[in-house]
Amino acid sequence: MICEIGRRCRKHLTCPDCARSWQRKEFKTFCEGTKIQPDGILTYFVIKTQRRGNLFYSVDELYKVVDDIREAVKRSRISSVFFGRLEVSFSQSMGFNPHLNLITFGDVTPFLEILMRYNLSVYRRIKENDKNVSRSIVWYMCKYNNLGYEKGEIVRTILNKRQTIVSSRHFKNLNIGDVSATDVDYSFLKPCPIRYREEVELRSNYASQRRREREALISKIEAIKKLYETA
């Protein structure tokens, strides 16, 4: 099936065309909800579970955080502007990598109180509260992860039709439909630096070396665990 406006398969985890359409739609939703630049400090969170190797468990733990955030909004314990996405990527060395991306404006205390309830790895970075900065972050967090059909279907099954977007009331009821590529202002994206062939090869070799070192480290750790288990 050829996906185009009005004829979508709506499988954005496995279909690149639908994924790009979904990205544009969620990005447009963010832009419409933040036409007036929100006040306060801009903070970017990347939240992961400490436990690796069990996709179902990790996704379930992250949804507990999502549910708590939604409940806090419902009870007016969070009034600041925020927008987030639960994303699942994959790499050969790390396997599935479910994580919650969250961009917030203003007081982060209610979010930290929720995150402290769970055993999580939390990356937090304060960014410049600039329209282009926030848009570039949201554009990136809604990107397509090329999982392939089989892995994409695994993720779709585990998500079980649950929404991967969590946001404040500023982004509700905007009724953003299908958005074409020409309807998006890409001026927020920084120009990509030119990299010469030698630099690309050097970076690739360095990444391969780091990957091999990490695989060797994991192998040694597993060997130590087995040694103590059989002792």
N, C-alpha and C positions, 0 to 999 in steps of 0.2 A: 504494500500500500504506500503510495506517495503522500507524505504528510504536507499539507499546506493549509492556509487559512480556510476554515470551514470544513476541513477533512482531516482531522487529527486522530491518530490511533491512541493518543493520550498516555503513552507508555514512556514517560520522559526518563526513566531509568535505563532503558534499553534502546530508545530511538533518538538519535542525535538531533533530528529535525524538531521533534516534539520537545526535546530538552532545551534547545535554543529558544523555542517559542515560550516555554515555561520560564526560562531565565529572563527573557524580555518582559514577560507579564509581571513577575514578582519585582523586577527592578522598577518597572513603571509604577507599581503599587507603592513602592518605597518613595519614589520621587514625588508622586502625588500627595502622599501623606506628610512629606517634609518640604512643602513649597515654601513655608516660612522656616528658616533654619532654626532647629531646636536650640534652646539655651543650655548652658552647662557643659561640663567636661565630656568629651567623646572618649568612650572606653570600648576597646575591642577585646572580647573574650573568645578563647577556644577551649572547650571543656571536653575532657575525655574521662573514661573510667580507668581505674588502675589495673583492672583485671583484663588481660589480653587472651585471645584465642577462642572466646565464646561470643559470637556475634549476637545471638539472641539475648544473652545476659546483658551485654554492653548496651544494646539498643534499649532494652527494658529499663535499665538504670537511668539512661539519659532521658527517657520519657517521663520518669518520675520527676526529674527536674523541670521538664516542660510543663507537666501537669501542675506542679507547685507554683510555677510562675503564673500560669493562667488563673489559678485559684487566687493568688495574691492580687492580680489585676481585678478579678471579680469582686474581691473584698476591699478594693481601693487601697491596698497596702503598697501597690506600685502605681505611681501616677506619671512617671517620667516616660519619655519616648524611647522605645526600643524595638529592634527588629532582629530576628534570628532564624537560623535554618539548621535542622538536624541533617547532617550530610554523612554519607558512607562512601569512602574511597577504598582503593585496593592497590597493593603493591606486592610484588613477588617476595620481597624480603620480610615485609611486616604483615602480610595478609590483609584482611578487612580492617578498616580504620574508621569506626563510627565516631563522630564528634559533633558537638553543638557549637556553631558559630553564633555569636551574639554581639550586636553593636548597641550600645546604650548611651544616652545623653543625661548628664546630671548625676544625681546621687546613686551610687551603686550598692549602698548598704543593704537594701532589701534582697538584691541578687546574691550578695555574699552570704547573707544569713541562710538562704536556700541552699547554696552550694556547700556550706559547712555541714549539712545534714548527711552528706554522702561521701563515700571514699572516691574522690575525683582528682584528676590532674587538671589544674586550672592555669592557663596562660592568660595573663592580663597585660594589656599595653594601652597606655594613654596616647591618643592621637590628636592632631590638630583639629579643632572643631571647624572644619571647612567643608563646604558642600561637595566639592570634588573628591575630597578624601573619603567622606562617608559613602559617596556613590561608588567609588572604586572598590571599597571593601564589600559592599552589598553585591555588586556585579560579580566579584570574585567568589563570594560565598555561595552564590546561586549557579555556579558553573556546572557544566556537564562532566561527570566522571565516567570515562569509557570503561565500564565494567565488563562489557560483553553480554550476550543474551543470557547465558546460564547464571553468571554471578548476579546480573541485574534482576533476574527472576527470584533468586534466593533473597536478595534484599527486599524486593517488593513483597514477598510472602511474609517476611519477618516484620516489615512495617505494618502489614495487615490493615491497609487503607487509612492509617493514622496520618494526620497532617504533619508535614515536616517543617512548616512555617509557624513560628510563634512570634506574636507582635502585640504592641500596645493598641489601644482603641483608635489611635490616629490612622490606622491602616485598614479599618473595618468598613464594610459597605461602600467601597469605592467603585465597585462594579467595573473593574478593568477587564476588558475582553482580550481577544487575541491581538497581539501587537506585532506589527511587521518590523523588519530591520530598519526600514527608512523612518519609522516613527520614534526611533531612539536617538537622542543626542549623545554622541560618543566623545564629546569634548573633555569629559572627565578623565578619560584614559590617557596616561602618559605615553609619549612616543617610545617605542621599543628601541633600546640602544643597538647599534650595529656591532655584531660580533664577527670577527674574522675566523676563518676555518681553523687556524691553529689554536685560537682561544676555545672554540667549541670542542675540539679534540681534547685539549687539556682539561676542561671542565668535565667531559665525559669520562676520561681516564681516572680523574680524581674521585668522581661519584662511584665508579665501579670499584675502585680500591676501598673506599669507605664501606660499600656494601659487602665486599668480601670480608673485611675486618669485623663487621657486625655479625655476619653469619658465623664466622669462626668463634667469636665471643659467645654467641648463643649456644653453639655446639659444645663449647667447653663448660658452660654453666650447666647444661643438661647432663653432661657426663658426670659433673660433681654431684648433682642431685641424685642420679642413679647410684653413684658410689655410696652415698649416705643412706639411701633407701634400702640397699642390699646389705649394709653393714649390720 
